[in-house]
Amino acid sequence: MPRTTQLRIYTVRDGLLDEWAAKWRELIVPLRLKFGFEIQGAWLDRERNRFIWVISYDGPEGFAERNRQYWSSPERESMNLDPDDYLVETEVREVETVI
């Protein structure tokens, strides 16, 4: 399967941007890496209360299937981290490298 890269833009509830970023870094990143995803970077847009990150995957089962496996894993379920508690809007775009 070809590499799939997603740009993810999350609008975070007022006052929770730093808390979301910390939980993302401490809980989500290690498990995403364990599942073979690559994270190219993450940024805070404080003016718009947004969390922006880039994630990719190029394994044999494809991004969608590996993402489903990630979400249904016992490790993800045991996090007790519901994105709806933090995020008011999620935008996901598939992007391609040009350089």
C-alpha positions in Angstrom: 0.0 0.0 0.0 1.3 3.5 -0.7 2.0 5.9 2.2 -1.0 7.9 3.4 -0.4 11.2 5.1 -3.0 13.1 6.9 -3.0 16.7 8.1 -5.3 16.9 11.2 -6.6 20.2 12.5 -8.5 20.0 15.8 -10.4 22.9 17.3 -10.0 22.5 21.1 -12.5 23.6 23.7 -11.6 26.9 25.4 -9.0 26.5 28.2 -8.1 22.9 27.3 -5.5 23.4 24.6 -2.4 22.7 26.8 -4.1 19.8 28.6 -5.1 18.2 25.3 -1.5 18.7 23.9 -0.1 17.0 27.0 -2.4 14.1 26.9 -1.8 13.7 23.2 2.0 13.7 23.7 1.9 11.3 26.7 -0.8 8.8 25.7 -1.6 9.0 22.0 1.8 9.4 20.5 3.4 6.3 22.1 0.5 4.1 21.0 0.4 5.5 17.5 4.1 4.8 17.1 3.6 1.3 18.5 1.0 0.7 15.7 3.5 1.8 13.1 2.3 5.3 12.4 4.8 8.1 11.9 4.2 11.6 13.3 5.9 14.3 11.3 5.1 17.1 13.8 2.5 18.9 15.9 1.8 22.6 16.4 -0.4 24.8 18.6 -2.3 27.7 17.0 -3.2 29.5 20.2 -4.9 32.4 18.4 -7.5 30.0 16.9 -7.4 27.4 19.8 -6.3 24.7 17.4 -4.0 21.7 17.6 -2.5 20.7 14.3 -0.5 17.5 13.5 0.6 15.4 10.6 0.5 11.6 10.7 1.3 9.0 8.1 1.3 5.2 7.6 2.6 3.0 4.8 2.1 -0.5 6.1 0.6 -3.5 4.2 -3.0 -3.1 5.6 -3.3 0.6 4.7 -4.0 3.6 6.8 -7.8 3.1 7.3 -7.4 -0.5 8.5 -4.5 0.3 10.8 -6.4 3.3 12.2 -9.3 1.0 12.9 -7.0 -1.5 14.7 -5.6 1.4 16.7 -9.0 2.6 17.8 -10.3 -0.9 18.7 -7.1 -1.9 20.6 -7.4 -2.6 24.3 -4.6 -0.1 24.9 -6.6 2.7 23.3 -9.7 1.7 25.1 -7.9 1.7 28.5 -6.7 5.3 28.0 -10.1 6.6 29.1 -9.5 9.6 26.8 -12.5 10.7 24.8 -11.6 13.2 22.2 -15.1 14.7 22.4 -14.2 15.9 25.9 -11.6 18.2 24.3 -12.4 18.7 20.7 -15.2 20.8 19.2 -14.2 20.2 15.6 -12.0 17.8 13.7 -10.7 18.4 10.2 -8.7 15.6 8.4 -7.1 16.1 5.0 -5.1 13.6 3.1 -2.0 15.4 1.7 0.9 14.5 -0.6 4.5 15.4 -0.4 5.7 17.7 -3.3 9.4 18.0 -2.3 
